[in-house]
Amino acid sequence: MKSNKQRRREIRQAREQRKAKKAMPVRQPSSQAAPPGSVPVNRSSLAPYNSYGDPLFVRRGWYEDQQFTCHDCGAEQTWTAIQQKWWYEDCQGQVYSTAIRCRACRLNKRIRDGRAQPAAGQLATQQKGIET
C-alpha cells in the first residue's frame, strides 16, 4: 500500500507528463506528404471544441478538397480546401461540420428563411425607390 505522499507524487508526475505531451507540436506522419492543392491547418485559429479526438484534417495537418452531394438538388459538388480553411478558421465554424448544400441551394434556403442579403445593385435600387 502506498502512502499519501507517494500517491501525490505519482499524480504530479502524471500531470507533468500530460502537460508536456499536450505542449508538443502535432507532427505530421513523415511517410505522408501533403498532396498538391492542399492547404495547411492553423490549429490555433480553430474554434474551441470539446472532444476526445481531433478531426481528420487536424490530425492530417492540411485541408483537402472534399466531394459531397447537395442535400437539396442532388448535384455533385466539391468543397475546396480554401473554402474549408475559410469556414473553420476565419468564420470559426464547428470543426465537425461539413458542406451539405451547393451555393445555389444555400442562397435559395436563405431566401426561403428570409435571411437573404440583397446584392449591392438591388440595394441601391431599393434605396432610390424609397427616397422618391
N, CA, C and O atoms as CSV, one atom per row, in Angstrom:
chain,resi,resn,atom,element,x,y,z
A,1,MET,N,N,0.841,-1.167,0.000
A,1,MET,CA,C,0.000,0.000,0.000
A,1,MET,C,C,0.893,1.240,0.000
A,1,MET,O,O,1.913,1.282,0.689
A,2,LYS,N,N,0.500,2.241,-0.776
A,2,LYS,CA,C,1.291,3.461,-0.905
A,2,LYS,C,C,0.822,4.505,0.090
A,2,LYS,O,O,-0.346,4.561,0.476
A,3,SER,N,N,1.769,5.320,0.484
A,3,SER,CA,C,1.417,6.416,1.374
A,3,SER,C,C,0.806,7.552,0.558
A,3,SER,O,O,0.929,7.583,-0.666
A,4,ASN,N,N,0.153,8.475,1.237
A,4,ASN,CA,C,-0.444,9.623,0.540
A,4,ASN,C,C,0.619,10.452,-0.163
A,4,ASN,O,O,0.384,10.993,-1.244
A,5,LYS,N,N,1.776,10.547,0.450
A,5,LYS,CA,C,2.869,11.316,-0.129
A,5,LYS,C,C,3.315,10.689,-1.460
A,5,LYS,O,O,3.555,11.408,-2.430
A,6,GLN,N,N,3.426,9.369,-1.507
A,6,GLN,CA,C,3.803,8.686,-2.744
A,6,GLN,C,C,2.729,8.866,-3.817
A,6,GLN,O,O,3.036,9.109,-4.985
A,7,ARG,N,N,1.498,8.747,-3.413
A,7,ARG,CA,C,0.394,8.883,-4.379
A,7,ARG,C,C,0.344,10.302,-4.957
A,7,ARG,O,O,0.134,10.471,-6.158
A,8,ARG,N,N,0.537,11.323,-4.110
A,8,ARG,CA,C,0.542,12.712,-4.601
A,8,ARG,C,C,1.675,12.928,-5.598
A,8,ARG,O,O,1.498,13.615,-6.605
A,9,ARG,N,N,2.853,12.337,-5.318
A,9,ARG,CA,C,3.990,12.462,-6.222
A,9,ARG,C,C,3.651,11.825,-7.581
A,9,ARG,O,O,3.959,12.395,-8.628
A,10,GLU,N,N,3.022,10.652,-7.560
A,10,GLU,CA,C,2.621,9.996,-8.810
A,10,GLU,C,C,1.631,10.848,-9.595
A,10,GLU,O,O,1.728,10.957,-10.817
A,11,ILE,N,N,0.690,11.445,-8.894
A,11,ILE,CA,C,-0.307,12.297,-9.550
A,11,ILE,C,C,0.372,13.505,-10.180
A,11,ILE,O,O,0.062,13.863,-11.316
A,12,ARG,N,N,1.307,14.145,-9.449
A,12,ARG,CA,C,2.039,15.293,-10.006
A,12,ARG,C,C,2.828,14.904,-11.242
A,12,ARG,O,O,2.831,15.639,-12.230
A,13,GLN,N,N,3.497,13.758,-11.203
A,13,GLN,CA,C,4.284,13.300,-12.342
A,13,GLN,C,C,3.385,13.035,-13.547
A,13,GLN,O,O,3.729,13.384,-14.676
A,14,ALA,N,N,2.243,12.421,-13.301
A,14,ALA,CA,C,1.311,12.144,-14.395
A,14,ALA,C,C,0.813,13.450,-15.008
A,14,ALA,O,O,0.700,13.551,-16.229
A,15,ARG,N,N,0.514,14.444,-14.183
A,15,ARG,CA,C,0.071,15.746,-14.694
A,15,ARG,C,C,1.156,16.397,-15.537
A,15,ARG,O,O,0.878,16.941,-16.605
A,16,GLU,N,N,2.405,16.339,-15.050
A,16,GLU,CA,C,3.510,16.940,-15.802
A,16,GLU,C,C,3.711,16.235,-17.136
A,16,GLU,O,O,4.006,16.889,-18.137
A,17,GLN,N,N,3.557,14.914,-17.172
A,17,GLN,CA,C,3.690,14.172,-18.428
A,17,GLN,C,C,2.588,14.560,-19.410
A,17,GLN,O,O,2.847,14.746,-20.599
A,18,ARG,N,N,1.348,14.682,-18.905
A,18,ARG,CA,C,0.243,15.093,-19.787
A,18,ARG,C,C,0.463,16.497,-20.316
A,18,ARG,O,O,0.213,16.769,-21.490
A,19,LYS,N,N,0.936,17.400,-19.443
A,19,LYS,CA,C,1.191,18.779,-19.837
A,19,LYS,C,C,2.282,18.835,-20.908
A,19,LYS,O,O,2.155,19.577,-21.882
A,20,ALA,N,N,3.351,18.056,-20.735
A,20,ALA,CA,C,4.439,18.022,-21.718
A,20,ALA,C,C,3.957,17.441,-23.043
A,20,ALA,O,O,4.334,17.926,-24.109
A,21,LYS,N,N,3.131,16.409,-22.977
A,21,LYS,CA,C,2.608,15.792,-24.201
A,21,LYS,C,C,1.703,16.768,-24.949
A,21,LYS,O,O,1.737,16.839,-26.177
A,22,LYS,N,N,0.898,17.515,-24.206
A,22,LYS,CA,C,-0.015,18.474,-24.817
A,22,LYS,C,C,0.748,19.647,-25.441
A,22,LYS,O,O,0.324,20.196,-26.458
A,23,ALA,N,N,1.866,20.024,-24.832
A,23,ALA,CA,C,2.652,21.146,-25.330
A,23,ALA,C,C,3.444,20.789,-26.581
A,23,ALA,O,O,3.860,21.678,-27.323
A,24,MET,N,N,3.656,19.504,-26.822
A,24,MET,CA,C,4.402,19.089,-28.014
A,24,MET,C,C,3.588,19.415,-29.252
A,24,MET,O,O,2.374,19.214,-29.261
A,25,PRO,N,N,4.246,19.923,-30.316
A,25,PRO,CA,C,3.507,20.230,-31.536
A,25,PRO,C,C,3.002,18.953,-32.197
A,25,PRO,O,O,3.603,17.886,-32.077
A,26,VAL,N,N,1.881,19.094,-32.895
A,26,VAL,CA,C,1.312,17.963,-33.608
A,26,VAL,C,C,2.201,17.672,-34.806
A,26,VAL,O,O,2.481,18.561,-35.611
A,27,ARG,N,N,2.634,16.453,-34.918
A,27,ARG,CA,C,3.529,16.080,-36.015
A,27,ARG,C,C,2.747,15.409,-37.120
A,27,ARG,O,O,1.827,14.628,-36.877
A,28,GLN,N,N,3.134,15.731,-38.340
A,28,GLN,CA,C,2.562,15.044,-39.484
A,28,GLN,C,C,3.288,13.720,-39.637
A,28,GLN,O,O,4.483,13.644,-39.352
A,29,PRO,N,N,2.618,12.702,-40.066
A,29,PRO,CA,C,3.328,11.463,-40.341
A,29,PRO,C,C,4.368,11.717,-41.427
A,29,PRO,O,O,4.042,12.259,-42.484
A,30,SER,N,N,5.601,11.334,-41.177
A,30,SER,CA,C,6.676,11.624,-42.126
A,30,SER,C,C,6.506,10.861,-43.434
A,30,SER,O,O,7.014,11.288,-44.471
A,31,SER,N,N,5.805,9.747,-43.394
A,31,SER,CA,C,5.639,8.950,-44.598
A,31,SER,C,C,4.605,9.557,-45.549
A,31,SER,O,O,4.545,9.182,-46.720
A,32,GLN,N,N,3.807,10.474,-45.058
A,32,GLN,CA,C,2.741,11.023,-45.880
A,32,GLN,C,C,2.975,12.519,-46.074
A,32,GLN,O,O,3.017,13.279,-45.106
A,33,ALA,N,N,3.124,12.932,-47.319
A,33,ALA,CA,C,3.310,14.342,-47.634
A,33,ALA,C,C,1.976,14.941,-48.052
A,33,ALA,O,O,1.082,14.235,-48.519
A,34,ALA,N,N,1.856,16.244,-47.878
A,34,ALA,CA,C,0.621,16.929,-48.264
A,34,ALA,C,C,0.468,16.871,-49.786
A,34,ALA,O,O,1.424,17.152,-50.508
A,35,PRO,N,N,-0.706,16.514,-50.279
A,35,PRO,CA,C,-0.912,16.446,-51.725
A,35,PRO,C,C,-0.969,17.838,-52.340
A,35,PRO,O,O,-1.219,18.813,-51.632
A,36,PRO,N,N,-0.742,17.947,-53.641
A,36,PRO,CA,C,-0.849,19.259,-54.288
A,36,PRO,C,C,-2.280,19.788,-54.175
A,36,PRO,O,O,-3.245,19.031,-54.278
A,37,GLY,N,N,-2.398,21.082,-53.964
A,37,GLY,CA,C,-3.716,21.702,-53.837
A,37,GLY,C,C,-4.235,21.712,-52.410
A,37,GLY,O,O,-5.310,22.254,-52.154
A,38,SER,N,N,-3.499,21.129,-51.477
A,38,SER,CA,C,-3.944,21.135,-50.089
A,38,SER,C,C,-3.487,22.422,-49.418
A,38,SER,O,O,-2.562,23.088,-49.883
A,39,VAL,N,N,-4.152,22.761,-48.313
A,39,VAL,CA,C,-3.866,23.990,-47.575
A,39,VAL,C,C,-3.555,23.600,-46.133
A,39,VAL,O,O,-4.304,22.821,-45.543
A,40,PRO,N,N,-2.464,24.119,-45.542
A,40,PRO,CA,C,-2.120,23.730,-44.169
A,40,PRO,C,C,-3.121,24.257,-43.139
A,40,PRO,O,O,-3.737,25.305,-43.333
A,41,VAL,N,N,-3.269,23.518,-42.053
A,41,VAL,CA,C,-4.184,23.873,-40.961
A,41,VAL,C,C,-3.440,24.736,-39.952
A,41,VAL,O,O,-2.316,24.421,-39.563
A,42,ASN,N,N,-4.078,25.830,-39.529
A,42,ASN,CA,C,-3.563,26.641,-38.430
A,42,ASN,C,C,-4.413,26.298,-37.214
A,42,ASN,O,O,-5.499,26.846,-37.027
A,43,ARG,N,N,-3.914,25.397,-36.402
A,43,ARG,CA,C,-4.684,24.845,-35.287
A,43,ARG,C,C,-5.130,25.910,-34.290
A,43,ARG,O,O,-6.201,25.787,-33.697
A,44,SER,N,N,-4.328,26.950,-34.099
A,44,SER,CA,C,-4.669,27.974,-33.112
A,44,SER,C,C,-5.834,28.852,-33.564
A,44,SER,O,O,-6.435,29.542,-32.741
A,45,SER,N,N,-6.163,28.840,-34.853
A,45,SER,CA,C,-7.272,29.657,-35.364
A,45,SER,C,C,-8.615,28.942,-35.324
A,45,SER,O,O,-9.643,29.559,-35.604
A,46,LEU,N,N,-8.630,27.669,-34.986
A,46,LEU,CA,C,-9.875,26.906,-34.970
A,46,LEU,C,C,-10.713,27.272,-33.753
A,46,LEU,O,O,-10.190,27.670,-32.712
A,47,ALA,N,N,-12.024,27.126,-33.908
A,47,ALA,CA,C,-12.937,27.346,-32.781
A,47,ALA,C,C,-12.696,26.257,-31.745
A,47,ALA,O,O,-12.402,25.119,-32.110
A,48,PRO,N,N,-12.816,26.581,-30.463
A,48,PRO,CA,C,-12.618,25.544,-29.443
A,48,PRO,C,C,-13.675,24.457,-29.567
A,48,PRO,O,O,-14.840,24.728,-29.856
A,49,TYR,N,N,-13.246,23.236,-29.345
A,49,TYR,CA,C,-14.187,22.117,-29.394
A,49,TYR,C,C,-13.853,21.162,-28.259
A,49,TYR,O,O,-12.688,20.927,-27.938
A,50,ASN,N,N,-14.898,20.623,-27.667
A,50,ASN,CA,C,-14.741,19.691,-26.548
A,50,ASN,C,C,-14.944,18.284,-27.081
A,50,ASN,O,O,-16.070,17.805,-27.218
A,51,SER,N,N,-13.842,17.643,-27.373
A,51,SER,CA,C,-13.923,16.303,-27.916
A,51,SER,C,C,-12.704,15.518,-27.463
A,51,SER,O,O,-11.676,16.098,-27.115
A,52,TYR,N,N,-12.821,14.220,-27.469
A,52,TYR,CA,C,-11.703,13.376,-27.082
A,52,TYR,C,C,-10.698,13.228,-28.214
A,52,TYR,O,O,-9.548,12.862,-27.970
A,53,GLY,N,N,-11.107,13.503,-29.435
A,53,GLY,CA,C,-10.208,13.350,-30.564
A,53,GLY,C,C,-10.281,14.541,-31.487
A,53,GLY,O,O,-11.262,15.286,-31.495
A,54,ASP,N,N,-9.220,14.712,-32.273
A,54,ASP,CA,C,-9.189,15.791,-33.251
A,54,ASP,C,C,-9.858,15.339,-34.536
A,54,ASP,O,O,-9.864,14.146,-34.840
A,55,PRO,N,N,-10.424,16.276,-35.302
A,55,PRO,CA,C,-10.974,15.916,-36.601
A,55,PRO,C,C,-9.853,15.443,-37.533
A,55,PRO,O,O,-8.677,15.701,-37.280
A,56,LEU,N,N,-10.219,14.767,-38.583
A,56,LEU,CA,C,-9.249,14.178,-39.503
A,56,LEU,C,C,-8.301,15.217,-40.083
A,56,LEU,O,O,-7.097,14.977,-40.166
A,57,PHE,N,N,-8.834,16.382,-40.490
A,57,PHE,CA,C,-7.963,17.372,-41.120
A,57,PHE,C,C,-6.927,17.932,-40.146
A,57,PHE,O,O,-5.839,18.324,-40.568
A,58,VAL,N,N,-7.245,17.976,-38.853
A,58,VAL,CA,C,-6.278,18.449,-37.858
A,58,VAL,C,C,-5.190,17.397,-37.660
A,58,VAL,O,O,-4.006,17.733,-37.613
A,59,ARG,N,N,-5.580,16.127,-37.542
A,59,ARG,CA,C,-4.593,15.054,-37.389
A,59,ARG,C,C,-3.696,14.967,-38.610
A,59,ARG,O,O,-2.496,14.719,-38.496
A,60,ARG,N,N,-4.288,15.171,-39.780
A,60,ARG,CA,C,-3.544,15.088,-41.039
A,60,ARG,C,C,-2.616,16.281,-41.188
A,60,ARG,O,O,-1.487,16.138,-41.657
A,61,GLY,N,N,-3.093,17.480,-40.784
A,61,GLY,CA,C,-2.281,18.688,-40.866
A,61,GLY,C,C,-2.601,19.574,-42.051
A,61,GLY,O,O,-1.973,20.620,-42.212
A,62,TRP,N,N,-3.548,19.196,-42.882
A,62,TRP,CA,C,-3.919,20.014,-44.035
A,62,TRP,C,C,-5.362,19.739,-44.440
A,62,TRP,O,O,-5.939,18.705,-44.106
A,63,TYR,N,N,-5.925,20.701,-45.175
A,63,TYR,CA,C,-7.262,20.564,-45.745
A,63,TYR,C,C,-7.120,19.986,-47.148
A,63,TYR,O,O,-6.186,20.335,-47.871
A,64,GLU,N,N,-8.027,19.114,-47.534
A,64,GLU,CA,C,-8.087,18.565,-48.878
A,64,GLU,C,C,-9.476,18.830,-49.452
A,64,GLU,O,O,-10.446,18.963,-48.706
A,65,ASP,N,N,-9.567,18.907,-50.776
A,65,ASP,CA,C,-10.868,19.048,-51.417
A,65,ASP,C,C,-11.736,17.838,-51.074
A,65,ASP,O,O,-11.269,16.700,-51.100
A,66,GLN,N,N,-13.000,18.099,-50.755
A,66,GLN,CA,C,-13.935,17.019,-50.412
A,66,GLN,C,C,-15.104,17.033,-51.386
A,66,GLN,O,O,-15.653,18.090,-51.698
A,67,GLN,N,N,-15.472,15.874,-51.854
A,67,GLN,CA,C,-16.636,15.729,-52.717
A,67,GLN,C,C,-17.865,15.512,-51.832
A,67,GLN,O,O,-17.798,14.803,-50.827
A,68,PHE,N,N,-18.993,16.132,-52.217
A,68,PHE,CA,C,-20.241,15.896,-51.489
A,68,PHE,C,C,-21.398,16.026,-52.459
A,68,PHE,O,O,-21.265,16.620,-53.529
A,69,THR,N,N,-22.525,15.469,-52.079
A,69,THR,CA,C,-23.752,15.553,-52.864
A,69,THR,C,C,-24.677,16.539,-52.180
A,69,THR,O,O,-24.932,16.428,-50.981
A,70,CYS,N,N,-25.182,17.507,-52.940
A,70,CYS,CA,C,-26.070,18.528,-52.388
A,70,CYS,C,C,-27.313,17.863,-51.796
A,70,CYS,O,O,-27.927,16.996,-52.418
A,71,HIS,N,N,-27.664,18.279,-50.607
A,71,HIS,CA,C,-28.799,17.716,-49.878
A,71,HIS,C,C,-30.125,18.015,-50.581
A,71,HIS,O,O,-31.045,17.199,-50.544
A,72,ASP,N,N,-30.224,19.188,-51.225
A,72,ASP,CA,C,-31.493,19.597,-51.839
A,72,ASP,C,C,-31.635,19.144,-53.281
A,72,ASP,O,O,-32.636,18.522,-53.637
A,73,CYS,N,N,-30.633,19.450,-54.128
A,73,CYS,CA,C,-30.781,19.170,-55.559
A,73,CYS,C,C,-30.070,17.903,-56.017
A,73,CYS,O,O,-30.310,17.439,-57.131
A,74,GLY,N,N,-29.206,17.336,-55.193
A,74,GLY,CA,C,-28.530,16.088,-55.539
A,74,GLY,C,C,-27.341,16.247,-56.463
A,74,GLY,O,O,-26.826,15.248,-56.964
A,75,ALA,N,N,-26.887,17.470,-56.706
A,75,ALA,CA,C,-25.746,17.691,-57.594
A,75,ALA,C,C,-24.445,17.359,-56.875
A,75,ALA,O,O,-24.303,17.606,-55.677
A,76,GLU,N,N,-23.498,16.794,-57.622
A,76,GLU,CA,C,-22.171,16.503,-57.068
A,76,GLU,C,C,-21.389,17.809,-56.999
A,76,GLU,O,O,-21.297,18.532,-57.991
A,77,GLN,N,N,-20.829,18.113,-55.837
A,77,GLN,CA,C,-20.096,19.355,-55.629
A,77,GLN,C,C,-18.764,19.065,-54.965
A,77,GLN,O,O,-18.548,17.968,-54.451
A,78,THR,N,N,-17.863,20.052,-54.975
A,78,THR,CA,C,-16.575,19.946,-54.307
A,78,THR,C,C,-16.460,21.072,-53.293
A,78,THR,O,O,-16.665,22.240,-53.623
A,79,TRP,N,N,-16.133,20.715,-52.062
A,79,TRP,CA,C,-15.845,21.701,-51.014
A,79,TRP,C,C,-14.335,21.840,-51.001
A,79,TRP,O,O,-13.631,20.963,-50.500
A,80,THR,N,N,-13.836,22.935,-51.547
A,80,THR,CA,C,-12.399,23.088,-51.745
A,80,THR,C,C,-11.666,23.307,-50.429
A,80,THR,O,O,-12.265,23.683,-49.421
A,81,ALA,N,N,-10.371,23.067,-50.456
A,81,ALA,CA,C,-9.529,23.235,-49.271
A,81,ALA,C,C,-9.539,24.690,-48.809
A,81,ALA,O,O,-9.536,24.957,-47.608
A,82,ILE,N,N,-9.552,25.623,-49.744
A,82,ILE,CA,C,-9.567,27.049,-49.395
A,82,ILE,C,C,-10.882,27.416,-48.717
A,82,ILE,O,O,-10.889,28.174,-47.747
A,83,GLN,N,N,-12.001,26.882,-49.224
A,83,GLN,CA,C,-13.293,27.139,-48.599
A,83,GLN,C,C,-13.346,26.550,-47.192
A,83,GLN,O,O,-13.922,27.160,-46.291
A,84,GLN,N,N,-12.754,25.372,-46.990
A,84,GLN,CA,C,-12.726,24.754,-45.666
A,84,GLN,C,C,-11.909,25.604,-44.699
A,84,GLN,O,O,-12.324,25.822,-43.561
A,85,LYS,N,N,-10.752,26.085,-45.146
A,85,LYS,CA,C,-9.908,26.929,-44.292
A,85,LYS,C,C,-10.679,28.179,-43.880
A,85,LYS,O,O,-10.647,28.579,-42.716
A,86,TRP,N,N,-11.380,28.800,-44.850
A,86,TRP,CA,C,-12.165,29.993,-44.547
A,86,TRP,C,C,-13.242,29.667,-43.509
A,86,TRP,O,O,-13.426,30.416,-42.549
A,87,TRP,N,N,-13.952,28.554,-43.698
A,87,TRP,CA,C,-15.050,28.192,-42.807
A,87,TRP,C,C,-14.547,27.894,-41.395
A,87,TRP,O,O,-15.070,28.434,-40.421
A,88,TYR,N,N,-13.538,27.041,-41.286
A,88,TYR,CA,C,-13.085,26.606,-39.968
A,88,TYR,C,C,-12.270,27.661,-39.231
A,88,TYR,O,O,-12.410,27.807,-38.017
A,89,GLU,N,N,-11.419,28.400,-39.945
A,89,GLU,CA,C,-10.502,29.307,-39.265
A,89,GLU,C,C,-10.992,30.759,-39.236
A,89,GLU,O,O,-10.885,31.410,-38.197
A,90,ASP,N,N,-11.520,31.277,-40.329
A,90,ASP,CA,C,-11.970,32.666,-40.361
A,90,ASP,C,C,-13.352,32.827,-39.721
A,90,ASP,O,O,-13.575,33.737,-38.923
A,91,CYS,N,N,-14.271,31.935,-40.081
A,91,CYS,CA,C,-15.644,32.033,-39.562
A,91,CYS,C,C,-15.825,31.305,-38.240
A,91,CYS,O,O,-16.882,31.410,-37.618
A,92,GLN,N,N,-14.810,30.567,-37.800
A,92,GLN,CA,C,-14.875,29.810,-36.554
A,92,GLN,C,C,-16.014,28.793,-36.578
A,92,GLN,O,O,-16.709,28.616,-35.577
A,93,GLY,N,N,-16.209,28.123,-37.720
A,93,GLY,CA,C,-17.237,27.096,-37.837
A,93,GLY,C,C,-16.891,25.870,-37.009
A,93,GLY,O,O,-15.723,25.629,-36.704
A,94,GLN,N,N,-17.893,25.106,-36.651
A,94,GLN,CA,C,-17.674,23.888,-35.875
A,94,GLN,C,C,-16.790,22.925,-36.666
A,94,GLN,O,O,-17.007,22.726,-37.861
A,95,VAL,N,N,-15.802,22.332,-36.012
A,95,VAL,CA,C,-14.822,21.519,-36.724
A,95,VAL,C,C,-15.386,20.193,-37.220
A,95,VAL,O,O,-14.781,19.560,-38.085
A,96,TYR,N,N,-16.508,19.767,-36.705
A,96,TYR,CA,C,-17.102,18.524,-37.178
A,96,TYR,C,C,-18.236,18.762,-38.174
A,96,TYR,O,O,-18.951,17.822,-38.521
A,97,SER,N,N,-18.415,20.004,-38.643
A,97,SER,CA,C,-19.438,20.287,-39.644
A,97,SER,C,C,-18.828,20.180,-41.043
A,97,SER,O,O,-17.627,20.383,-41.225
A,98,THR,N,N,-19.659,19.863,-42.012
A,98,THR,CA,C,-19.215,19.784,-43.408
A,98,THR,C,C,-20.265,20.439,-44.298
A,98,THR,O,O,-21.381,20.720,-43.860
A,99,ALA,N,N,-19.893,20.677,-45.546
A,99,ALA,CA,C,-20.821,21.264,-46.507
A,99,ALA,C,C,-21.854,20.222,-46.912
A,99,ALA,O,O,-21.512,19.062,-47.142
A,100,ILE,N,N,-23.129,20.637,-47.000
A,100,ILE,CA,C,-24.176,19.714,-47.442
A,100,ILE,C,C,-25.003,20.295,-48.582
A,100,ILE,O,O,-25.738,19.557,-49.238
A,101,ARG,N,N,-24.903,21.606,-48.838
A,101,ARG,CA,C,-25.675,22.234,-49.898
A,101,ARG,C,C,-24.768,22.988,-50.858
A,101,ARG,O,O,-23.754,23.550,-50.444
A,102,CYS,N,N,-25.127,23.003,-52.141
A,102,CYS,CA,C,-24.372,23.771,-53.130
A,102,CYS,C,C,-24.700,25.260,-52.941
A,102,CYS,O,O,-25.609,25.620,-52.193
A,103,ARG,N,N,-23.956,26.097,-53.623
A,103,ARG,CA,C,-24.101,27.543,-53.461
A,103,ARG,C,C,-25.518,28.031,-53.793
A,103,ARG,O,O,-26.091,28.838,-53.060
A,104,ALA,N,N,-26.071,27.537,-54.896
A,104,ALA,CA,C,-27.414,27.961,-55.312
A,104,ALA,C,C,-28.476,27.536,-54.282
A,104,ALA,O,O,-29.379,28.310,-53.966
A,105,CYS,N,N,-28.365,26.330,-53.772
A,105,CYS,CA,C,-29.345,25.851,-52.790
A,105,CYS,C,C,-29.204,26.577,-51.456
A,105,CYS,O,O,-30.201,26.796,-50.768
A,106,ARG,N,N,-27.971,26.955,-51.079
A,106,ARG,CA,C,-27.795,27.743,-49.858
A,106,ARG,C,C,-28.487,29.090,-49.995
A,106,ARG,O,O,-29.154,29.546,-49.066
A,107,LEU,N,N,-28.330,29.730,-51.154
A,107,LEU,CA,C,-28.988,31.015,-51.387
A,107,LEU,C,C,-30.505,30.856,-51.363
A,107,LEU,O,O,-31.203,31.671,-50.759
A,108,ASN,N,N,-31.024,29.810,-52.018
A,108,ASN,CA,C,-32.472,29.571,-52.017
A,108,ASN,C,C,-32.992,29.333,-50.599
A,108,ASN,O,O,-34.078,29.797,-50.252
A,109,LYS,N,N,-32.230,28.619,-49.787
A,109,LYS,CA,C,-32.644,28.373,-48.398
A,109,LYS,C,C,-32.685,29.679,-47.609
A,109,LYS,O,O,-33.602,29.902,-46.818
A,110,ARG,N,N,-31.685,30.548,-47.825
A,110,ARG,CA,C,-31.686,31.846,-47.142
A,110,ARG,C,C,-32.890,32.673,-47.562
A,110,ARG,O,O,-33.504,33.342,-46.731
A,111,ILE,N,N,-33.233,32.633,-48.840
A,111,ILE,CA,C,-34.401,33.385,-49.336
A,111,ILE,C,C,-35.669,32.838,-48.680
A,111,ILE,O,O,-36.502,33.609,-48.204
A,112,ARG,N,N,-35.819,31.503,-48.653
A,112,ARG,CA,C,-36.999,30.895,-48.018
A,112,ARG,C,C,-37.088,31.266,-46.544
A,112,ARG,O,O,-38.179,31.507,-46.027
A,113,ASP,N,N,-35.940,31.313,-45.863
A,113,ASP,CA,C,-35.926,31.622,-44.427
A,113,ASP,C,C,-36.006,33.118,-44.147
A,113,ASP,O,O,-36.156,33.522,-42.994
A,114,GLY,N,N,-35.908,33.951,-45.195
A,114,GLY,CA,C,-35.959,35.396,-45.012
A,114,GLY,C,C,-34.654,35.987,-44.518
A,114,GLY,O,O,-34.651,37.071,-43.934
A,115,ARG,N,N,-33.542,35.295,-44.742
A,115,ARG,CA,C,-32.247,35.776,-44.279
A,115,ARG,C,C,-31.355,36.238,-45.420
A,115,ARG,O,O,-30.175,36.506,-45.193
A,116,ALA,N,N,-31.871,36.341,-46.626
A,116,ALA,CA,C,-31.043,36.689,-47.783
A,116,ALA,C,C,-30.651,38.154,-47.739
A,116,ALA,O,O,-31.456,39.015,-47.386
A,117,GLN,N,N,-29.398,38.427,-48.104
A,117,GLN,CA,C,-28.895,39.794,-48.183
A,117,GLN,C,C,-29.065,40.266,-49.624
A,117,GLN,O,O,-28.674,39.554,-50.549
A,118,PRO,N,N,-29.634,41.434,-49.833
A,118,PRO,CA,C,-29.763,41.914,-51.211
A,118,PRO,C,C,-28.394,42.247,-51.786
A,118,PRO,O,O,-27.491,42.666,-51.062
A,119,ALA,N,N,-28.251,42.057,-53.093
A,119,ALA,CA,C,-26.998,42.389,-53.772
A,119,ALA,C,C,-26.815,43.902,-53.776
A,119,ALA,O,O,-27.773,44.644,-53.559
A,120,ALA,N,N,-25.590,44.363,-54.021
A,120,ALA,CA,C,-25.286,45.800,-53.965
A,120,ALA,C,C,-26.154,46.595,-54.939
A,120,ALA,O,O,-26.653,47.662,-54.579
A,121,GLY,N,N,-26.345,46.104,-56.160
A,121,GLY,CA,C,-27.175,46.798,-57.150
A,121,GLY,C,C,-28.636,46.864,-56.735
A,121,GLY,O,O,-29.299,47.883,-56.927
A,122,GLN,N,N,-29.132,45.772,-56.164
A,122,GLN,CA,C,-30.520,45.742,-55.711
A,122,GLN,C,C,-30.722,46.681,-54.535
A,122,GLN,O,O,-31.769,47.318,-54.424
A,123,LEU,N,N,-29.728,46.774,-53.651
A,123,LEU,CA,C,-29.821,47.654,-52.502
A,123,LEU,C,C,-29.910,49.114,-52.941
A,123,LEU,O,O,-30.707,49.877,-52.395
A,124,ALA,N,N,-29.099,49.507,-53.922
A,124,ALA,CA,C,-29.135,50.888,-54.423
A,124,ALA,C,C,-30.477,51.187,-55.050
A,124,ALA,O,O,-31.020,52.276,-54.864
A,125,THR,N,N,-31.029,50.219,-55.804
A,125,THR,CA,C,-32.338,50.407,-56.454
A,125,THR,C,C,-33.424,50.551,-55.393
A,125,THR,O,O,-34.309,51.397,-55.523
A,126,GLN,N,N,-33.363,49.733,-54.348
A,126,GLN,CA,C,-34.364,49.802,-53.291
A,126,GLN,C,C,-34.285,51.135,-52.571
A,126,GLN,O,O,-35.323,51.702,-52.229
A,127,GLN,N,N,-33.080,51.659,-52.329
A,127,GLN,CA,C,-32.931,52.925,-51.634
A,127,GLN,C,C,-33.452,54.071,-52.500
A,127,GLN,O,O,-34.060,55.002,-51.973
A,128,LYS,N,N,-33.228,54.026,-53.824
A,128,LYS,CA,C,-33.740,55.068,-54.708
A,128,LYS,C,C,-35.271,55.065,-54.702
A,128,LYS,O,O,-35.913,56.115,-54.709
A,129,GLY,N,N,-35.831,53.860,-54.689
A,129,GLY,CA,C,-37.282,53.746,-54.668
A,129,GLY,C,C,-37.877,54.292,-53.383
A,129,GLY,O,O,-38.997,54.801,-53.396
A,130,ILE,N,N,-37.164,54.200,-52.287
A,130,ILE,CA,C,-37.646,54.722,-51.007
A,130,ILE,C,C,-37.580,56.235,-50.971
A,130,ILE,O,O,-38.479,56.888,-50.440
A,131,GLU,N,N,-36.501,56.805,-51.542
A,131,GLU,CA,C,-36.300,58.251,-51.484
A,131,GLU,C,C,-37.306,59.022,-52.341
A,131,GLU,O,O,-37.700,60.130,-51.978
A,132,THR,N,N,-37.722,58.453,-53.465
A,132,THR,CA,C,-38.614,59.197,-54.365
A,132,THR,C,C,-40.042,59.098,-53.979
A,132,THR,O,O,-40.902,59.673,-54.645
